[in-house]
């Protein structure tokens, strides 16, 4: 940052050391805007100068901004704060002027027309000779900024005669005109590239950044409005999460269809809520939808983040008095995607702000997609009003990955990561032993890759069990009578020990019979032991409960009451997912 003050500034006019003035000014500006807003708007491509300190004139604080877009935004939104910070720093009135950063002048290319008695190669030799010196000074022509509009006009203009009065030939004039057009085209392309890679604009859009800039592997080029990352940037892990790489199965078919529908028509069934246990592909689908909205529908401001990032941004805005900019940032988006909504439970201020944001975007017909471990009405701590807004569009459940889906994912992971081909029967056997969590499947593929590289051969199943035994054992949940009872009570939102009581109401007897059925299927307990555990009944009660639940599964009967109403098969899947999470 260049900071200087004219030496002729007199003491009565408040002229102090330039660095001291700039330091006080930046501190005052941080206090007025907050650290985060100051870092966002003034830490990239903005420099400060103190100049024009003549006798009888007030000092002028010059703010040089790189890029016309940033200059317009700063002049529109922060001119008052800049003047106040300048007055606070100097103790007197001080002019503030915003300027566009001046470009490095570009040397005009000499015409190649031959003069009478002249030599073109002799005239261009000094320019070639001085090229290494310019590169040593950091003025590489390849990286030099384009000239300003007036300088470009001067350099691109053509003359009918040479500088020494010689008359140019017709061919030289045509060559000179073509060269001028090519130089103008080159300058315009460089100027456009610099605008696309403007650090300030890229920082503003980076929340989606954090909230990701997902790029589909099979899609075309990026939108012109999206900043292109530099070649040295780290690859985004979400870039591989596309609709093409998502494995569709019976456990996620509904959610996959809904996501494809949103990619084709973004405003349909908004908000879309994806719910299911961890590792079933919710984040994958959200990343794929975000990439499609950017590339296919050319949406510039697609905000994709986790609920934790939304909360942290909201708390930071409250602490730095930037709630207005926070609301503008989230309510002026083209699409909003938030993952892990269950993180917001019982955070009243954040929930209220999210509710108003959803209402604003709903009136503007902007697409919204959310995800969570449970449906909105089942998330503890979520207000009923917000849960109703999220459930007003389309709620799509995802279950733990089924056998065929796990097998397909494992085969794909083995092909990508393992140097030795894995037999199909080996993959099928592993898919039947592993849990329905996609992340666990990735860990298992890494273990197979490690064993192959260590032994230079395909490992045996015993070797896999020794190194990945914990992953394989997690496929079958820990099943005891007490654990099953707790999981059933949680699934049906019943108080603890309800199933052991003597209540005979329908909202208790149906979950009790389901618990007896699961205890018989998952444990080695006898009918008498199961009946005694669940209310001191006789063994005939457990036998009748097992037969009734089997009939419910065949008929597709719904059990439970109110918000806990669900089909029998859905209840079994939910209890099994809860058991896996508890193990």
Secondary structure, 3 states (H helix, E strand, C coil): CCCCCCCCCCHHHCCCCHHHHHHHHHHHHHHHHCHHHHHHHHCCCEEEEEECCCCCCCCEEEEEECCHHHHHHHHHHCHHHHHHHHHHHHCCCCEEEEEECCCCCCCCCCCCCCCCCCCHHHHHHHHHHCHHHHHHCCCCCCCCCCCCHHHHHHHHCCCCECCCCCECCHHHHHHHHHHHHHHHHHHHHHHHHHHHCCHHHHHHHCHHHHCCCCCCCCCCCCCCCCCCCCCCCCCCHHHHCCCCCCCCCCCCHHHHHHHHHHHHCCCCCCCEEEEECCCCCHHHHHHHHHHHHHHCCCCCCEEEEEHHHHHHHHHHHHHCCCHHHHHHHHHCCCEEEEECHHHHCCCHHHHHHHHHHHHHHHHCCCEEEEEECCCHHHCCCCCHHHHHHHHCCEEEEECCCCHHHHHHHHHHHHHHHCCCCCCHHHHHHHHHHCCCCHHHHHHHHHHHHHHHHHHCCCCCHHHHHHHHHHHHHCCCCCCCHHHHHHHHHHHCCCCCCCCCCCCCCHHHHHHHHHHHHHHHHHCCCCHHHHHHHCCCCCHHHHHHHHHHHHHHHHHCCEECCHHHCEEHHHHHHHHHHHHHHHC
